[in-house]
Amino acid sequence: MESQRTILITGVTTGLGHALTHRMIAKGHILWGCGRSKHERTQLSLQYPAPHVFKQVDVSDWTQVSVWAQSLTQT
């Protein structure tokens, strides 16, 4: 069995990032993720509560990424 890891994934609300999120959590890892879709992010937060962390972040906006990164270092 793998040891539990904390994994950071961007784009958790769609496509490959969304699929990886479900797979990594199913394998027992803790997920810190972000995505642009508020609805999908909320659904992930409801489906996978703490210790997992999901935030609405647009990675093309450096300010949003910086604020998100700082919040993760305090988690």
Phi and psi in radians as a Rosetta constraint file:
Dihedral C 1 N 2 CA 2 C 2 CIRCULARHARMONIC -1.206 0.35
Dihedral N 2 CA 2 C 2 N 3 CIRCULARHARMONIC 2.649 0.35
Dihedral C 2 N 3 CA 3 C 3 CIRCULARHARMONIC -1.379 0.35
Dihedral N 3 CA 3 C 3 N 4 CIRCULARHARMONIC 2.631 0.35
Dihedral C 3 N 4 CA 4 C 4 CIRCULARHARMONIC -1.186 0.35
Dihedral N 4 CA 4 C 4 N 5 CIRCULARHARMONIC 2.357 0.35
Dihedral C 4 N 5 CA 5 C 5 CIRCULARHARMONIC -2.210 0.35
Dihedral N 5 CA 5 C 5 N 6 CIRCULARHARMONIC 2.738 0.35
Dihedral C 5 N 6 CA 6 C 6 CIRCULARHARMONIC -1.714 0.35
Dihedral N 6 CA 6 C 6 N 7 CIRCULARHARMONIC 2.132 0.35
Dihedral C 6 N 7 CA 7 C 7 CIRCULARHARMONIC -2.049 0.35
Dihedral N 7 CA 7 C 7 N 8 CIRCULARHARMONIC 2.339 0.35
Dihedral C 7 N 8 CA 8 C 8 CIRCULARHARMONIC -1.841 0.35
Dihedral N 8 CA 8 C 8 N 9 CIRCULARHARMONIC 2.203 0.35
Dihedral C 8 N 9 CA 9 C 9 CIRCULARHARMONIC -2.301 0.35
Dihedral N 9 CA 9 C 9 N 10 CIRCULARHARMONIC 2.286 0.35
Dihedral C 9 N 10 CA 10 C 10 CIRCULARHARMONIC -1.651 0.35
Dihedral N 10 CA 10 C 10 N 11 CIRCULARHARMONIC 2.688 0.35
Dihedral C 10 N 11 CA 11 C 11 CIRCULARHARMONIC 1.317 0.35
Dihedral N 11 CA 11 C 11 N 12 CIRCULARHARMONIC 0.601 0.35
Dihedral C 11 N 12 CA 12 C 12 CIRCULARHARMONIC -1.267 0.35
Dihedral N 12 CA 12 C 12 N 13 CIRCULARHARMONIC -0.171 0.35
Dihedral C 12 N 13 CA 13 C 13 CIRCULARHARMONIC -1.583 0.35
Dihedral N 13 CA 13 C 13 N 14 CIRCULARHARMONIC -0.143 0.35
Dihedral C 13 N 14 CA 14 C 14 CIRCULARHARMONIC -2.608 0.35
Dihedral N 14 CA 14 C 14 N 15 CIRCULARHARMONIC 2.853 0.35
Dihedral C 14 N 15 CA 15 C 15 CIRCULARHARMONIC 0.916 0.35
Dihedral N 15 CA 15 C 15 N 16 CIRCULARHARMONIC -2.414 0.35
Dihedral C 15 N 16 CA 16 C 16 CIRCULARHARMONIC -1.077 0.35
Dihedral N 16 CA 16 C 16 N 17 CIRCULARHARMONIC -0.715 0.35
Dihedral C 16 N 17 CA 17 C 17 CIRCULARHARMONIC -1.048 0.35
Dihedral N 17 CA 17 C 17 N 18 CIRCULARHARMONIC -0.689 0.35
Dihedral C 17 N 18 CA 18 C 18 CIRCULARHARMONIC -1.143 0.35
Dihedral N 18 CA 18 C 18 N 19 CIRCULARHARMONIC -0.800 0.35
Dihedral C 18 N 19 CA 19 C 19 CIRCULARHARMONIC -1.106 0.35
Dihedral N 19 CA 19 C 19 N 20 CIRCULARHARMONIC -0.760 0.35
Dihedral C 19 N 20 CA 20 C 20 CIRCULARHARMONIC -1.099 0.35
Dihedral N 20 CA 20 C 20 N 21 CIRCULARHARMONIC -0.648 0.35
Dihedral C 20 N 21 CA 21 C 21 CIRCULARHARMONIC -1.006 0.35
Dihedral N 21 CA 21 C 21 N 22 CIRCULARHARMONIC -0.914 0.35
Dihedral C 21 N 22 CA 22 C 22 CIRCULARHARMONIC -1.077 0.35
Dihedral N 22 CA 22 C 22 N 23 CIRCULARHARMONIC -0.719 0.35
Dihedral C 22 N 23 CA 23 C 23 CIRCULARHARMONIC -1.172 0.35
Dihedral N 23 CA 23 C 23 N 24 CIRCULARHARMONIC -0.783 0.35
Dihedral C 23 N 24 CA 24 C 24 CIRCULARHARMONIC -1.192 0.35
Dihedral N 24 CA 24 C 24 N 25 CIRCULARHARMONIC -0.645 0.35
Dihedral C 24 N 25 CA 25 C 25 CIRCULARHARMONIC -1.170 0.35
Dihedral N 25 CA 25 C 25 N 26 CIRCULARHARMONIC -0.715 0.35
Dihedral C 25 N 26 CA 26 C 26 CIRCULARHARMONIC -1.064 0.35
Dihedral N 26 CA 26 C 26 N 27 CIRCULARHARMONIC -0.517 0.35
Dihedral C 26 N 27 CA 27 C 27 CIRCULARHARMONIC -1.421 0.35
Dihedral N 27 CA 27 C 27 N 28 CIRCULARHARMONIC -0.039 0.35
Dihedral C 27 N 28 CA 28 C 28 CIRCULARHARMONIC 1.707 0.35
Dihedral N 28 CA 28 C 28 N 29 CIRCULARHARMONIC 0.183 0.35
Dihedral C 28 N 29 CA 29 C 29 CIRCULARHARMONIC -1.564 0.35
Dihedral N 29 CA 29 C 29 N 30 CIRCULARHARMONIC 2.780 0.35
Dihedral C 29 N 30 CA 30 C 30 CIRCULARHARMONIC -1.605 0.35
Dihedral N 30 CA 30 C 30 N 31 CIRCULARHARMONIC 2.342 0.35
Dihedral C 30 N 31 CA 31 C 31 CIRCULARHARMONIC -1.969 0.35
Dihedral N 31 CA 31 C 31 N 32 CIRCULARHARMONIC 2.276 0.35
Dihedral C 31 N 32 CA 32 C 32 CIRCULARHARMONIC -2.000 0.35
Dihedral N 32 CA 32 C 32 N 33 CIRCULARHARMONIC 2.022 0.35
Dihedral C 32 N 33 CA 33 C 33 CIRCULARHARMONIC -2.419 0.35
Dihedral N 33 CA 33 C 33 N 34 CIRCULARHARMONIC 2.800 0.35
Dihedral C 33 N 34 CA 34 C 34 CIRCULARHARMONIC -2.427 0.35
Dihedral N 34 CA 34 C 34 N 35 CIRCULARHARMONIC 2.762 0.35
Dihedral C 34 N 35 CA 35 C 35 CIRCULARHARMONIC -2.883 0.35
Dihedral N 35 CA 35 C 35 N 36 CIRCULARHARMONIC 2.914 0.35
Dihedral C 35 N 36 CA 36 C 36 CIRCULARHARMONIC -1.473 0.35
Dihedral N 36 CA 36 C 36 N 37 CIRCULARHARMONIC -0.450 0.35
Dihedral C 36 N 37 CA 37 C 37 CIRCULARHARMONIC -1.400 0.35
Dihedral N 37 CA 37 C 37 N 38 CIRCULARHARMONIC 2.002 0.35
Dihedral C 37 N 38 CA 38 C 38 CIRCULARHARMONIC -1.100 0.35
Dihedral N 38 CA 38 C 38 N 39 CIRCULARHARMONIC -0.768 0.35
Dihedral C 38 N 39 CA 39 C 39 CIRCULARHARMONIC -1.058 0.35
Dihedral N 39 CA 39 C 39 N 40 CIRCULARHARMONIC -0.884 0.35
Dihedral C 39 N 40 CA 40 C 40 CIRCULARHARMONIC -1.135 0.35
Dihedral N 40 CA 40 C 40 N 41 CIRCULARHARMONIC -0.666 0.35
Dihedral C 40 N 41 CA 41 C 41 CIRCULARHARMONIC -1.089 0.35
Dihedral N 41 CA 41 C 41 N 42 CIRCULARHARMONIC -0.735 0.35
Dihedral C 41 N 42 CA 42 C 42 CIRCULARHARMONIC -1.102 0.35
Dihedral N 42 CA 42 C 42 N 43 CIRCULARHARMONIC -0.735 0.35
Dihedral C 42 N 43 CA 43 C 43 CIRCULARHARMONIC -1.068 0.35
Dihedral N 43 CA 43 C 43 N 44 CIRCULARHARMONIC -0.746 0.35
Dihedral C 43 N 44 CA 44 C 44 CIRCULARHARMONIC -1.112 0.35
Dihedral N 44 CA 44 C 44 N 45 CIRCULARHARMONIC -0.720 0.35
Dihedral C 44 N 45 CA 45 C 45 CIRCULARHARMONIC -1.105 0.35
Dihedral N 45 CA 45 C 45 N 46 CIRCULARHARMONIC -0.635 0.35
Dihedral C 45 N 46 CA 46 C 46 CIRCULARHARMONIC -1.260 0.35
Dihedral N 46 CA 46 C 46 N 47 CIRCULARHARMONIC -0.704 0.35
Dihedral C 46 N 47 CA 47 C 47 CIRCULARHARMONIC -1.252 0.35
Dihedral N 47 CA 47 C 47 N 48 CIRCULARHARMONIC -0.652 0.35
Dihedral C 47 N 48 CA 48 C 48 CIRCULARHARMONIC -2.242 0.35
Dihedral N 48 CA 48 C 48 N 49 CIRCULARHARMONIC 1.481 0.35
Dihedral C 48 N 49 CA 49 C 49 CIRCULARHARMONIC -1.250 0.35
Dihedral N 49 CA 49 C 49 N 50 CIRCULARHARMONIC -3.054 0.35
Dihedral C 49 N 50 CA 50 C 50 CIRCULARHARMONIC -0.818 0.35
Dihedral N 50 CA 50 C 50 N 51 CIRCULARHARMONIC 2.435 0.35
Dihedral C 50 N 51 CA 51 C 51 CIRCULARHARMONIC -1.537 0.35
Dihedral N 51 CA 51 C 51 N 52 CIRCULARHARMONIC 0.022 0.35
Dihedral C 51 N 52 CA 52 C 52 CIRCULARHARMONIC -1.270 0.35
Dihedral N 52 CA 52 C 52 N 53 CIRCULARHARMONIC 2.578 0.35
Dihedral C 52 N 53 CA 53 C 53 CIRCULARHARMONIC -2.279 0.35
Dihedral N 53 CA 53 C 53 N 54 CIRCULARHARMONIC 2.174 0.35
Dihedral C 53 N 54 CA 54 C 54 CIRCULARHARMONIC -2.226 0.35
Dihedral N 54 CA 54 C 54 N 55 CIRCULARHARMONIC 2.244 0.35
Dihedral C 54 N 55 CA 55 C 55 CIRCULARHARMONIC -2.257 0.35
Dihedral N 55 CA 55 C 55 N 56 CIRCULARHARMONIC 2.671 0.35
Dihedral C 55 N 56 CA 56 C 56 CIRCULARHARMONIC -1.520 0.35
Dihedral N 56 CA 56 C 56 N 57 CIRCULARHARMONIC 1.949 0.35
Dihedral C 56 N 57 CA 57 C 57 CIRCULARHARMONIC -2.476 0.35
Dihedral N 57 CA 57 C 57 N 58 CIRCULARHARMONIC 2.352 0.35
Dihedral C 57 N 58 CA 58 C 58 CIRCULARHARMONIC -1.715 0.35
Dihedral N 58 CA 58 C 58 N 59 CIRCULARHARMONIC 1.895 0.35
Dihedral C 58 N 59 CA 59 C 59 CIRCULARHARMONIC -1.194 0.35
Dihedral N 59 CA 59 C 59 N 60 CIRCULARHARMONIC -0.142 0.35
Dihedral C 59 N 60 CA 60 C 60 CIRCULARHARMONIC -1.445 0.35
Dihedral N 60 CA 60 C 60 N 61 CIRCULARHARMONIC -0.107 0.35
Dihedral C 60 N 61 CA 61 C 61 CIRCULARHARMONIC -1.871 0.35
Dihedral N 61 CA 61 C 61 N 62 CIRCULARHARMONIC 1.811 0.35
Dihedral C 61 N 62 CA 62 C 62 CIRCULARHARMONIC -1.008 0.35
Dihedral N 62 CA 62 C 62 N 63 CIRCULARHARMONIC -0.618 0.35
Dihedral C 62 N 63 CA 63 C 63 CIRCULARHARMONIC -1.101 0.35
Dihedral N 63 CA 63 C 63 N 64 CIRCULARHARMONIC -0.797 0.35
Dihedral C 63 N 64 CA 64 C 64 CIRCULARHARMONIC -1.081 0.35
Dihedral N 64 CA 64 C 64 N 65 CIRCULARHARMONIC -0.732 0.35
Dihedral C 64 N 65 CA 65 C 65 CIRCULARHARMONIC -1.117 0.35
Dihedral N 65 CA 65 C 65 N 66 CIRCULARHARMONIC -0.743 0.35
Dihedral C 65 N 66 CA 66 C 66 CIRCULARHARMONIC -1.091 0.35
Dihedral N 66 CA 66 C 66 N 67 CIRCULARHARMONIC -0.790 0.35
Dihedral C 66 N 67 CA 67 C 67 CIRCULARHARMONIC -1.101 0.35
Dihedral N 67 CA 67 C 67 N 68 CIRCULARHARMONIC -0.751 0.35
Dihedral C 67 N 68 CA 68 C 68 CIRCULARHARMONIC -1.095 0.35
Dihedral N 68 CA 68 C 68 N 69 CIRCULARHARMONIC -0.804 0.35
Dihedral C 68 N 69 CA 69 C 69 CIRCULARHARMONIC -1.055 0.35
Dihedral N 69 CA 69 C 69 N 70 CIRCULARHARMONIC -0.740 0.35
Dihedral C 69 N 70 CA 70 C 70 CIRCULARHARMONIC -1.108 0.35
Dihedral N 70 CA 70 C 70 N 71 CIRCULARHARMONIC -0.675 0.35
Dihedral C 70 N 71 CA 71 C 71 CIRCULARHARMONIC -1.161 0.35
Dihedral N 71 CA 71 C 71 N 72 CIRCULARHARMONIC -0.579 0.35
Dihedral C 71 N 72 CA 72 C 72 CIRCULARHARMONIC -1.221 0.35
Dihedral N 72 CA 72 C 72 N 73 CIRCULARHARMONIC -0.576 0.35
Dihedral C 72 N 73 CA 73 C 73 CIRCULARHARMONIC -1.231 0.35
Dihedral N 73 CA 73 C 73 N 74 CIRCULARHARMONIC -0.256 0.35
Dihedral C 73 N 74 CA 74 C 74 CIRCULARHARMONIC -1.742 0.35
Dihedral N 74 CA 74 C 74 N 75 CIRCULARHARMONIC 0.004 0.35
